[in-house]
Amino acid sequence: MSERETLIEFPVRFPIKVMGDAHPELMEAVQGCIDEHIPDPDDVVIEQRASRGGRFVGITLTFTATSQSQLDALYRSLGRCDRVRMIL
């Protein structure tokens, strides 16, 4: 698969925001996606923030992205998680 054109110059520190249900399965699923698509887990900074009502949680993953295909695969993988409601 060839790398499609992108405006992003790789490698680059890249944040992905995930919003989902406040449930332990959410973080487990997100961690599984990280393990699958980011080769150096020590490179990932994870920040979590609960919603005011506590029903939802926001997770920001910041890591060194190496290619557009890596980002695309990570977004697709996160999108398949049942507890994820939105990815930015």
C-alpha positions in Angstrom: 0.0 0.0 0.0 1.5 3.4 -1.0 1.5 6.3 1.4 -1.1 8.8 0.2 -0.3 12.5 0.2 -0.7 14.3 3.5 0.0 17.8 4.9 1.6 16.2 8.0 5.3 15.8 8.1 6.3 12.6 9.8 7.5 11.7 12.4 5.4 14.1 14.5 3.9 14.3 18.0 0.2 13.8 17.4 -2.7 14.1 19.8 -5.9 12.0 19.4 -8.9 12.7 21.6 -11.3 9.8 22.4 -14.6 10.3 24.2 -16.6 7.5 25.5 -18.6 5.9 28.3 -17.0 6.1 31.8 -16.4 2.4 32.1 -13.3 0.3 32.7 -13.8 -1.4 29.3 -13.1 1.9 27.5 -9.6 2.3 28.8 -8.9 -1.4 28.2 -10.1 -1.1 24.6 -8.0 2.1 24.1 -4.9 0.4 25.6 -5.4 -2.5 23.2 -5.4 -0.2 20.2 -2.3 1.6 21.5 -0.6 -1.8 21.9 -1.6 -2.8 18.4 -0.6 0.3 16.5 2.1 2.2 18.5 5.3 0.2 18.7 6.8 2.1 21.7 4.2 2.3 24.5 6.5 4.4 26.6 6.2 7.1 23.9 2.4 7.5 24.6 1.2 10.1 27.1 -2.4 9.4 28.2 -4.5 12.0 29.9 -8.1 11.3 31.2 -10.8 13.6 32.3 -14.3 12.7 33.5 -17.3 14.7 32.4 -19.1 16.9 34.9 -21.8 14.3 35.5 -19.3 11.4 35.5 -21.1 9.5 32.7 -18.4 10.1 30.1 -14.6 10.3 30.0 -12.3 12.1 27.6 -8.9 10.5 26.9 -6.1 12.3 25.1 -3.4 10.1 23.6 -0.2 12.0 22.5 2.4 10.0 20.7 5.0 10.1 17.9 3.1 9.2 14.7 5.4 7.8 12.0 3.0 7.7 9.0 -0.5 8.4 7.7 -1.2 4.7 7.5 -0.4 4.3 11.2 -2.8 7.1 12.1 -5.5 5.7 9.8 -5.2 2.3 11.3 -5.3 3.6 14.8 -8.5 5.7 14.1 -10.2 2.7 12.5 -9.3 0.5 15.4 -10.5 3.0 18.0 -13.7 3.4 16.0 -14.5 -0.3 16.4 -14.5 0.0 20.2 -18.1 -0.3 21.6 -17.5 2.2 24.4 -16.0 4.9 22.2 -18.5 7.6 21.2 -16.3 10.1 19.4 -12.7 10.4 18.1 -11.1 13.7 17.2 
